[in-house]
Protein backbone atom coordinates (compact mmCIF):
# COMPACT_ATOMS: atom_id res chain seq x y z
CA UNK A 1 0.00 0.00 0.00
CA UNK A 2 1.43 3.40 -0.95
CA UNK A 3 2.14 6.08 1.68
CA UNK A 4 -0.70 8.47 2.36
CA UNK A 5 1.52 11.58 2.40
CA UNK A 6 1.47 14.38 -0.17
CA UNK A 7 3.76 14.58 -3.20
CA UNK A 8 7.34 14.30 -2.02
CA UNK A 9 9.75 17.14 -2.60
CA UNK A 10 13.18 17.80 -1.22
CA UNK A 11 15.91 20.44 -1.22
CA UNK A 12 18.74 19.04 -3.32
CA UNK A 13 22.28 19.99 -4.27
CA UNK A 14 23.04 19.13 -7.89
CA UNK A 15 26.79 19.82 -7.89
CA UNK A 16 29.72 20.86 -5.70
CA UNK A 17 28.49 24.45 -5.49
CA UNK A 18 26.27 23.06 -2.75
CA UNK A 19 23.34 25.25 -3.77
CA UNK A 20 20.08 23.69 -2.62
CA UNK A 21 16.85 23.95 -4.61
CA UNK A 22 13.57 21.98 -4.78
CA UNK A 23 13.55 18.57 -6.42
CA UNK A 24 10.65 16.15 -6.75
CA UNK A 25 11.66 12.67 -5.60
CA UNK A 26 10.13 9.23 -5.20
CA UNK A 27 10.10 7.32 -1.93
CA UNK A 28 9.46 3.61 -1.78
CA UNK A 29 6.05 2.34 -0.77
CA UNK A 30 5.64 1.48 2.89
CA UNK A 31 6.90 -2.09 3.26
CA UNK A 32 5.81 -4.63 5.84
CA UNK A 33 8.51 -3.52 8.29
CA UNK A 34 8.52 0.17 7.39
CA UNK A 35 7.34 3.38 8.97
CA UNK A 36 6.24 6.31 6.79
CA UNK A 37 6.94 9.67 8.41
CA UNK A 38 5.76 13.18 7.60
CA UNK A 39 8.82 15.32 8.32
CA UNK A 40 8.12 18.38 10.45
CA UNK A 41 11.65 19.52 11.32
CA UNK A 42 15.17 18.68 10.22
CA UNK A 43 18.38 19.93 11.80
CA UNK A 44 21.34 21.13 9.74
CA UNK A 45 24.53 19.29 10.67
CA UNK A 46 27.98 20.47 9.58
CA UNK A 47 28.38 17.17 7.75
CA UNK A 48 25.49 18.25 5.51
CA UNK A 49 27.63 21.17 4.37
CA UNK A 50 30.65 18.92 3.77
CA UNK A 51 28.51 16.52 1.77
CA UNK A 52 26.72 18.94 -0.55
CA UNK A 53 30.05 20.57 -1.43
CA UNK A 54 31.69 17.15 -1.97
CA UNK A 55 34.43 17.99 0.51
CA UNK A 56 34.69 14.30 1.43
CA UNK A 57 34.89 13.28 -2.24
CA UNK A 58 32.01 10.82 -2.00
CA UNK A 59 29.03 12.83 -3.23
CA UNK A 60 26.29 11.10 -5.23
CA UNK A 61 24.40 13.97 -6.85
CA UNK A 62 21.68 15.03 -6.51
CA UNK A 63 22.02 15.04 -2.72
CA UNK A 64 19.15 15.78 -0.37
CA UNK A 65 20.90 16.10 3.00
CA UNK A 66 19.55 15.90 6.52
CA UNK A 67 19.91 13.27 9.24
CA UNK A 68 18.32 15.03 12.19
CA UNK A 69 14.72 14.26 11.28
CA UNK A 70 11.69 14.75 13.50
CA UNK A 71 8.14 14.15 12.40
CA UNK A 72 4.89 12.26 12.74
CA UNK A 73 4.07 8.71 11.65
CA UNK A 74 1.52 8.58 8.82
CA UNK A 75 1.51 4.85 8.07
CA UNK A 76 3.11 1.61 9.26
CA UNK A 77 3.66 -1.76 7.62
CA UNK A 78 1.75 -4.84 8.74
CA UNK A 79 4.68 -6.24 10.77
CA UNK A 80 5.38 -3.00 12.65
CA UNK A 81 4.56 -3.23 16.35
CA UNK A 82 6.47 -0.34 17.94
CA UNK A 83 4.78 2.56 16.15
CA UNK A 84 1.38 3.68 14.93
CA UNK A 85 0.00 6.59 12.93
CA UNK A 86 0.21 9.84 14.89
CA UNK A 87 3.31 8.94 16.92
CA UNK A 88 6.05 11.56 17.27
CA UNK A 89 9.28 10.01 15.99
CA UNK A 90 12.74 10.75 14.69
CA UNK A 91 15.34 9.37 12.30
CA UNK A 92 19.05 9.92 12.75
CA UNK A 93 22.18 9.21 10.75
CA UNK A 94 21.33 5.73 9.47
CA UNK A 95 18.31 4.07 7.89
CA UNK A 96 19.50 0.50 7.43
CA UNK A 97 22.21 -2.06 8.11
CA UNK A 98 22.67 -5.78 7.46
CA UNK A 99 20.75 -6.39 10.74
CA UNK A 100 22.46 -9.76 11.20
CA UNK A 101 26.19 -9.28 11.87
CA UNK A 102 27.82 -9.36 15.29
CA UNK A 103 27.72 -5.57 15.57
CA UNK A 104 24.03 -5.38 14.70
CA UNK A 105 23.18 -8.24 17.06
CA UNK A 106 24.90 -6.36 19.89
CA UNK A 107 23.00 -3.15 19.14
CA UNK A 108 25.83 -1.34 17.41
CA UNK A 109 24.30 -0.87 13.98
CA UNK A 110 26.55 2.18 13.62
CA UNK A 111 29.54 -0.21 13.38
CA UNK A 112 27.94 -2.52 10.81
CA UNK A 113 30.03 -2.93 7.63
CA UNK A 114 26.75 -2.69 5.74
CA UNK A 115 25.51 0.52 7.33
CA UNK A 116 23.21 2.61 5.12
CA UNK A 117 23.34 6.32 5.88
CA UNK A 118 20.26 8.50 5.78
CA UNK A 119 21.44 10.31 2.67
CA UNK A 120 24.14 10.00 0.02
CA UNK A 121 24.28 6.24 0.53
CA UNK A 122 23.27 3.27 -1.64
CA UNK A 123 20.52 1.28 0.04
CA UNK A 124 20.26 -2.50 -0.12
CA UNK A 125 17.82 -2.29 -3.02
CA UNK A 126 20.32 -0.25 -5.06
CA UNK A 127 18.57 3.10 -4.66
CA UNK A 128 20.32 6.21 -3.36
CA UNK A 129 19.05 7.48 -0.01
CA UNK A 130 17.66 10.98 0.38
CA UNK A 131 17.67 12.81 3.69
CA UNK A 132 15.40 14.95 5.78
CA UNK A 133 15.34 18.19 3.84
CA UNK A 134 12.21 16.66 2.31
CA UNK A 135 8.51 16.29 2.98
CA UNK A 136 8.46 12.63 4.02
CA UNK A 137 10.57 9.53 4.44
CA UNK A 138 10.04 5.76 4.66
CA UNK A 139 12.32 3.91 7.10
CA UNK A 140 12.61 0.39 8.52
CA UNK A 141 11.12 0.47 12.03
CA UNK A 142 14.43 -0.58 13.60
CA UNK A 143 15.89 2.80 12.66
CA UNK A 144 13.06 4.95 13.98
CA UNK A 145 13.25 6.59 17.42
CA UNK A 146 10.18 7.32 19.53
CA UNK A 147 10.03 10.89 20.84
CA UNK A 148 8.94 11.12 24.48
CA UNK A 149 5.94 13.40 24.99
CA UNK A 150 8.13 15.95 26.79
CA UNK A 151 10.60 16.22 23.90
CA UNK A 152 9.73 18.97 21.38
CA UNK A 153 10.25 17.99 17.76
CA UNK A 154 12.21 21.10 16.81
CA UNK A 155 14.65 21.20 19.73
CA UNK A 156 14.88 17.40 19.82
CA UNK A 157 15.76 16.88 16.16
CA UNK A 158 19.48 17.76 16.51
CA UNK A 159 19.85 15.21 19.32
CA UNK A 160 19.50 12.45 16.71
CA UNK A 161 23.01 13.31 15.54
CA UNK A 162 24.63 15.79 17.92
CA UNK A 163 23.06 14.18 20.98
CA UNK A 164 23.99 10.57 20.31
CA UNK A 165 27.43 11.63 19.05
CA UNK A 166 28.37 12.90 22.51
CA UNK A 167 26.16 10.64 24.63
CA UNK A 168 27.58 7.39 23.28
CA UNK A 169 31.27 8.05 24.06
CA UNK A 170 30.40 9.42 27.48
CA UNK A 171 28.53 6.20 28.23
CA UNK A 172 31.03 3.71 26.83
CA UNK A 173 34.17 5.41 28.10
CA UNK A 174 32.87 5.84 31.64
CA UNK A 175 32.47 9.61 31.41
CA UNK A 176 28.96 9.55 32.83
CA UNK A 177 29.70 9.05 36.53
CA UNK A 178 28.43 11.64 39.00
CA UNK A 179 31.27 13.66 40.49
CA UNK A 180 33.76 12.95 37.72
CA UNK A 181 35.31 15.84 35.81
CA UNK A 182 34.83 16.01 32.06
CA UNK A 183 36.21 18.61 29.70
CA UNK A 184 34.27 19.64 26.60
CA UNK A 185 36.59 20.92 23.90
CA UNK A 186 34.76 23.29 21.58
CA UNK A 187 31.41 24.95 22.20
CA UNK A 188 29.34 24.46 19.06
CA UNK A 189 26.59 22.15 17.88
CA UNK A 190 28.15 19.10 19.56
CA UNK A 191 29.86 20.83 22.46
CA UNK A 192 26.84 22.62 23.88
CA UNK A 193 24.90 19.34 23.99
CA UNK A 194 27.86 17.58 25.64
CA UNK A 195 27.83 20.21 28.39
CA UNK A 196 24.14 19.59 29.01
CA UNK A 197 24.53 15.81 29.12
CA UNK A 198 27.55 16.12 31.42
CA UNK A 199 25.48 18.11 33.89
CA UNK A 200 22.55 15.69 33.51
CA UNK A 201 24.95 12.87 34.46
CA UNK A 202 25.90 14.83 37.59
CA UNK A 203 29.46 15.58 36.50
CA UNK A 204 31.72 18.58 36.85
CA UNK A 205 31.98 20.10 33.37
CA UNK A 206 34.71 22.41 32.10
CA UNK A 207 34.48 23.99 28.66
CA UNK A 208 37.79 24.37 26.83
CA UNK A 209 37.74 26.91 24.03
CA UNK A 210 39.98 29.27 22.06
CA UNK A 211 37.24 31.91 22.09
CA UNK A 212 37.21 34.08 25.24
CA UNK A 213 33.74 35.35 24.34
CA UNK A 214 32.29 31.91 25.05
CA UNK A 215 33.10 31.91 28.76
CA UNK A 216 29.93 33.69 29.83
CA UNK A 217 27.88 31.57 27.45
CA UNK A 218 29.36 28.33 28.80
CA UNK A 219 28.88 29.08 32.47
CA UNK A 220 25.83 31.32 32.69
CA UNK A 221 23.68 29.95 29.86
CA UNK A 222 24.72 26.31 29.58
CA UNK A 223 25.59 25.61 33.21
CA UNK A 224 29.25 24.59 32.86
CA UNK A 225 31.23 24.68 36.11
CA UNK A 226 34.38 26.20 34.67
CA UNK A 227 35.98 27.56 31.51
CA UNK A 228 39.55 27.23 30.26
CA UNK A 229 40.81 29.50 27.51
CA UNK A 230 43.14 27.24 25.55
CA UNK A 231 45.23 30.20 24.36
CA UNK A 232 45.91 31.31 27.95
CA UNK A 233 49.03 29.59 29.28
CA UNK A 234 48.17 30.34 32.93
CA UNK A 235 44.68 28.87 32.64
CA UNK A 236 46.00 25.78 30.87
CA UNK A 237 48.71 25.34 33.51
CA UNK A 238 46.16 25.61 36.32
CA UNK A 239 44.02 22.91 34.69
CA UNK A 240 46.83 20.38 34.12
CA UNK A 241 46.01 16.88 35.29
CA UNK A 242 42.52 17.73 36.54
CA UNK A 243 40.14 16.01 34.10
CA UNK A 244 38.99 12.40 33.93
CA UNK A 245 38.11 12.77 30.27
CA UNK A 246 37.71 15.20 27.40
CA UNK A 247 35.07 15.10 24.65
CA UNK A 248 36.88 16.67 21.69
CA UNK A 249 34.26 18.16 19.37
CA UNK A 250 36.65 20.38 17.38
CA UNK A 251 36.91 19.85 13.62
CA UNK A 252 39.82 22.27 13.16
CA UNK A 253 43.43 21.15 13.16
CA UNK A 254 44.77 22.15 16.57
CA UNK A 255 47.70 20.92 18.69
CA UNK A 256 46.39 18.00 20.73
CA UNK A 257 49.36 17.31 23.04
CA UNK A 258 48.75 20.35 25.31
CA UNK A 259 45.13 19.29 25.69
CA UNK A 260 46.13 15.76 26.66
CA UNK A 261 48.05 17.41 29.48
CA UNK A 262 44.75 18.39 31.08
CA UNK A 263 43.93 14.73 31.69
CA UNK A 264 44.56 12.86 34.90
CA UNK A 265 46.59 9.63 34.75
CA UNK A 266 44.47 7.05 32.88
CA UNK A 267 42.38 9.87 31.44
CA UNK A 268 40.73 9.63 28.04
CA UNK A 269 40.24 12.02 25.15
CA UNK A 270 37.46 10.98 22.79
CA UNK A 271 37.42 12.43 19.29
CA UNK A 272 34.02 13.18 17.80
CA UNK A 273 35.08 16.10 15.58
CA UNK A 274 36.65 15.47 12.17
CA UNK A 275 39.72 17.61 11.42
CA UNK A 276 40.71 17.63 7.76
CA UNK A 277 44.36 16.70 8.37
CA UNK A 278 45.96 13.86 10.37
CA UNK A 279 46.61 14.51 14.04
CA UNK A 280 50.22 14.55 15.24
CA UNK A 281 50.82 13.42 18.81
CA UNK A 282 54.15 12.97 20.60
CA UNK A 283 54.12 9.41 22.00
CA UNK A 284 55.05 10.62 25.49
CA UNK A 285 51.85 12.67 25.63
CA UNK A 286 50.00 9.36 25.83
CA UNK A 287 52.53 6.94 27.25
CA UNK A 288 53.93 8.85 30.19
CA UNK A 289 50.72 8.90 32.24
CA UNK A 290 48.82 6.04 30.64
CA UNK A 291 46.36 8.17 28.67
CA UNK A 292 43.98 7.08 25.94
CA UNK A 293 43.05 8.74 22.67
CA UNK A 294 39.91 7.22 21.16
CA UNK A 295 37.24 7.97 18.60
CA UNK A 296 33.49 7.56 18.49
CA UNK A 297 30.93 7.74 15.69
CA UNK A 298 27.25 8.25 16.59
CA UNK A 299 25.76 5.20 18.34
CA UNK A 300 23.45 2.22 17.96
CA UNK A 301 19.68 2.44 17.88
CA UNK A 302 19.08 1.23 21.44
CA UNK A 303 21.51 3.84 22.71
CA UNK A 304 19.85 6.52 20.58
CA UNK A 305 16.47 5.74 22.13
CA UNK A 306 18.05 5.66 25.58
CA UNK A 307 19.70 9.03 24.88
CA UNK A 308 16.51 10.80 23.85
CA UNK A 309 14.58 9.30 26.77
CA UNK A 310 17.22 10.58 29.20
CA UNK A 311 17.28 13.95 27.47
CA UNK A 312 13.52 14.29 27.90
CA UNK A 313 13.75 13.31 31.56
CA UNK A 314 16.42 15.91 32.31
CA UNK A 315 15.24 18.66 29.97
CA UNK A 316 18.20 18.37 27.62
CA UNK A 317 17.48 19.90 24.21
CA UNK A 318 19.53 21.60 21.53
CA UNK A 319 19.73 25.38 21.37
CA UNK A 320 18.33 26.12 17.94
CA UNK A 321 17.47 28.77 15.37
CA UNK A 322 14.40 27.69 13.42
CA UNK A 323 14.46 28.72 9.76
CA UNK A 324 12.22 28.42 6.74
CA UNK A 325 13.11 26.22 3.78
CA UNK A 326 13.72 29.32 1.67
CA UNK A 327 16.55 30.37 4.02
CA UNK A 328 18.55 27.16 3.81
CA UNK A 329 21.28 28.43 1.45
CA UNK A 330 21.86 31.48 3.60
CA UNK A 331 22.00 29.20 6.63
CA UNK A 332 24.71 27.11 4.97
CA UNK A 333 26.79 30.26 4.39
CA UNK A 334 26.38 31.22 8.02
CA UNK A 335 27.20 27.69 9.16
CA UNK A 336 30.48 27.82 7.25
CA UNK A 337 31.35 30.90 9.34
CA UNK A 338 30.17 29.25 12.58
CA UNK A 339 27.48 31.94 12.77
CA UNK A 340 24.81 29.93 14.56
CA UNK A 341 23.97 29.28 18.21
CA UNK A 342 24.06 26.32 18.01
CA UNK A 343 21.98 24.46 15.45
CA UNK A 344 19.83 25.52 12.52
CA UNK A 345 16.58 23.57 12.28
CA UNK A 346 14.45 23.77 9.14
CA UNK A 347 10.70 24.05 9.66
CA UNK A 348 9.94 21.53 6.95
CA UNK A 349 6.27 21.03 7.76
CA UNK A 350 5.28 24.68 7.47
CA UNK A 351 7.67 26.05 4.84
CA UNK A 352 8.92 23.42 2.40
CA UNK A 353 5.70 23.38 0.37
CA UNK A 354 5.71 27.16 -0.08
CA UNK A 355 9.38 27.11 -1.04
CA UNK A 356 8.78 24.44 -3.68
CA UNK A 357 5.71 26.23 -5.02
CA UNK A 358 7.59 29.51 -5.35
CA UNK A 359 10.43 27.80 -7.20
CA UNK A 360 8.03 26.28 -9.73
CA UNK A 361 6.39 29.61 -10.62
ABEGO torsion letter per residue (X at the ends): XBBABBBBBBBBBABAAGBBBBBBBBBBBBBAABBBBBBABBBBBAAAAAAAAGAAGABBOBBBBEABBBBBBABBBAABAABBBGBBBBBBABABBAGABAAAAAGBAAABAABBBABGBBBAAGBBBBBABBABBBBBAAABBBBBAABBAAAAAAAAAAAAAAAAAAAAAGAABBGBBBBBBEBBAAAAAAAAAAAAAGBBBBBBBABAAAAAAAAAAAGBABBBBAABAAAAAAABGABABBBBABABBBBAAAAAAABBBGBBBBBABBBABBBBBBAAAAAAAGBBBBBBBEBBAAAAAAAAAAAAAAGBBBBBBBBBAAAAAAAAAAAAAGBBOABBBBBAAAAAAAAAAAAAX
